[in-house]
Amino acid sequence: MESHNLKKIHLIATGGTIASEARSRVSTEGYKPSVIPVDELVAQIPELSDIAQMSAEQIFLKPSSAITDSDLFDLSARINELLGSDDCDGIIVTHGTDTMEETAFFLNLTVKSDKPVVVTGAMRPAHVISSDGLLNLYNAVCCAASDASRGMGVVISMNDLILSARDGVKFSTFKTDAFQAPLYGVLGTVRDGKVDYAYKPVKRHTASSEFAGMRLDPMPRVEILYMYQGCDDNLFKAAVAKGDKGIVTAGSGNGGIIREIGAAYKAENNPDAGSLPILVRSSRVTTGGVSDAFQMGTDRIIPSHDLNPHKASVLLRFALAVTEDPAEIKRIFEQY
């Protein structure tokens, strides 16, 4: 295909395992993190010139666990700037896998274009036997260059799969098939360079998101509290005392929270119940989500539905930035 007919795809590199160097060809852990610059990464795949007109930039070079709110807003703003131009048909973001799902979901809320945005990375560092990074990147470019990817929202392309940013989760700490969508399944596949979608997201995202293009400094503070057998409410009290605007619980089963926390939200027990942080009940269980079957006796406790705790915290922070009305926040969690 002649180059002038190819899509213009821009790669924004942030670091992560895909930009890391192994200690040896058989050492998949203990590698030198986030050291390979984007130009060197792209140069390793000359075949990219056959499927897209590529350009690239290094926005930062760090492990994903070190990414800040400011980094995320810078990344989103740069994506929106690029996609607003006729010189860019799609975006690739290379990213560390530890917090890839949070960044992808963040971008799913803040990118204000229906052009493709594909997040990818690697579970194994460069130069190790069976490193997955280069093929993941090649597949991500195939995905971003496909007309079928338009309007799909931000997607994660890993291990030949295409996952919605909303539903994709990291499912393993070391396997190359770490990213899955265990509740609803994958959107599609990239097989031998061919992009094939089977499903389309229906929840609000990107161009239809009320948070698209938003920049907040600072973001409202939200704490995640893990529920376990024998836990107490000390961390809950600390979050309230600290002034956190919201709390997400990684609850047991169908979002169960301990009795002391539930009691604190009842006016008959606590005269300050109406001023407590909005609490979103999520679950530590991988699939199934949280329903509103448990009537907690207050409108300040709402279900996360099928968002896991860390994605629920991302959405709650954006929700609290625009409203403190519990009914509105409940509506946001139903729509996203």
Secondary structure, DSSP 8 states (H G I E B T S, - for coil): --GGGS-EEEEEE--SGGG-B-SSTT--SS-B-S---HHHHHHT-GGGGGT-EEEEEES----GGG--HHHHHHHHHHHHHHHTSTT-SEEEEE--STTHHHHHHHHHHH----S-EEEE--SS-BTSTT--HHHHHHHHHHHHT-GGGTTS-EEEEETTEEEETTT-EE--SS-TT-EE-TTT--SEEEETTEEEE-----S--GGG-TTTT---SS---EEEEE--TT--SHHHHHHHHHT-SEEEEEEBTTTB--HHHHHHT-TTT-TTGGGS-EEEEEESSSSS-B-S-S--SSTTEEE-BT--HHHHHHHHHHHHHH---HHHHHHHHHH-
